[in-house]
Amino acid sequence: MKLYSTKNKSRYVSLKEAVMKGLPEDNGLYMPETIPQLPESFFTALRQMKLPDIGYEVSKALFQGEIPDSELRNIVTKALTFPAPLVKLNESTYILELFHGPSLAFKDFGARFMAQLMSYFNRNEDKELTILVATSGDTGGAVAAGFHNTPGINVVILYPSGKVSELQEKQLTTLGGNVKALEVLGTFDDCQALVKQAFLDKELNQNLRLSSANSINIARLIPQSFYYFEAWKQLPEGTRPVFVVPSGNFGNLTAGVLAKRMGLPVEHFVAATNVNDVVPEYVKTGKYTPRPSVQTISNAMDVGNPSNFERLQDIFSFTWNRFVDEISAYSLNDDETRAQMRECYESYNYILDPHGSVGYGAWKRYTRENGSSVGVILETAHPSKFIDEVESTLKTEVEIPDRLANLRERTKKAVQMTPTFKNLKDYLLGSH
Ligand SMILES: *Cc1c(COP(=O)(O)O)cnc(C)c1O
């Protein structure tokens, strides 16, 4: 497989280099040189295929032999261990539940696949790989679970003390083994600055093999395309759905567009955002104006300059007409989000989390403007992840899945440190 940087289309790297580096030096994003069209036979067989089979066929077409078939089979089998069921609300509205993984959000798909790929590319190294991650909460949990027990790889997670929820903290600090948590007595920005400095430090890089689990790594994007096929196979035969995607950094939506390019029958995409609405604004006006993010109840989408916007631009040849041909966009404020959560619960007895509620509201606006189609709304997190907000909005109790409830009982293990680079460096050099 060959990939180019969105900032330089004349220099190609291998899948291995793109995955292990994460980001090209020119600050662009890696994109596949060719997006293969999947054969008719794949779509005929799709209904009989399980999610790991779909992941295998899709990534095999993309990777073009860079990973041997038996290894690839092993990677998808280990990464895709939970389902993505489609729930029908009515004849024209379906919910794709992407929260059945260990951290209860769709980021598990990306994190687990990336962990398996990195472990494969790392297999002949005699020195361990250390993944450094700064997290403000959610990403860290998915990455920690994704890399847990991966041979040859250590994960060091830096999080701001007192600034993540109790459950998020437990997700980071209770796995043990190859996952180590550093509780930084500072802010998320401190954590991020420390990680950045570590990658630039000569002595650290001479002693350790460092890598990142950055959210824009192509290894996190590719597996997110799998569940668009998985959703389609569960729909009535012959359906061309509209996919509605609650969006922040727009990785999920970009993966959907990739699936469509590979031949998946998709009528249209709807990007759903909260008041961080730079993309809906771009769709409306043709102008893209990044700005600082605003805090909302759908906080995983509080993004003022979506990192994958550049990838979407690249796919649509930086042409507004092409972009809006395939993507509509709507934004909801917090009150509208709560109202949609209530409406869905009252109409269908189905509990959405705040992110899914934004998607639900965007879908209703789209159908009002465009008439009837079949919509698949991606539900990106389990409602119990946002239990306080959901329970106070719906005045009902939300069930907590066992895998989350069990966390409460586990004991936190973290090393506390003040945010100085010397502390981080001593820790990293001392623990290896
Ligand atoms: C990360 C996240 C999103 C946003 O996904 P992007 O790929 O960044 O657009 C939406 N919902 C939840 C629950 C998330 O964790």
The ligand as an SDF file (V2000), in Angstrom:
LIG
                    3D

 15 15  0  0  0  0  0  0  0  0999 V2000
  -14.6650   11.0180   19.1560 C   0  0  0  0  0  0  0  0  0  0  0  0
  -16.1580   11.0060   19.2540 C   0  0  0  0  0  0  0  0  0  0  0  0
  -16.9860   11.6030   18.2770 C   0  0  0  0  0  0  0  0  0  0  0  0
  -16.4210   12.3730   17.1090 C   0  0  0  0  0  0  0  0  0  0  0  0
  -15.8540   11.5360   16.1470 O   0  0  0  0  0  0  0  0  0  0  0  0
  -14.8970   12.1400   15.0190 P   0  0  0  0  0  0  0  0  0  0  0  0
  -14.3970   10.9780   14.2600 O   0  0  0  0  0  0  0  0  0  0  0  0
  -13.8220   12.8870   15.7470 O   0  0  0  0  0  0  0  0  0  0  0  0
  -15.7550   13.0540   14.1930 O   0  0  0  0  0  0  0  0  0  0  0  0
  -18.3550   11.4890   18.4170 C   0  0  0  0  0  0  0  0  0  0  0  0
  -18.9060   10.8560   19.4710 N   0  0  0  0  0  0  0  0  0  0  0  0
  -18.1510   10.2770   20.4280 C   0  0  0  0  0  0  0  0  0  0  0  0
  -18.8250    9.6060   21.5790 C   0  0  0  0  0  0  0  0  0  0  0  0
  -16.7540   10.3220   20.3510 C   0  0  0  0  0  0  0  0  0  0  0  0
  -16.0140    9.7500   21.3210 O   0  0  0  0  0  0  0  0  0  0  0  0
  1  2  1  0
  2  3  1  0
  2 14  2  0
  3  4  1  0
  3 10  2  0
  4  5  1  0
  5  6  1  0
  6  7  2  0
  6  8  1  0
  6  9  1  0
 10 11  1  0
 11 12  2  0
 12 13  1  0
 12 14  1  0
 14 15  1  0
M  END
$$$$
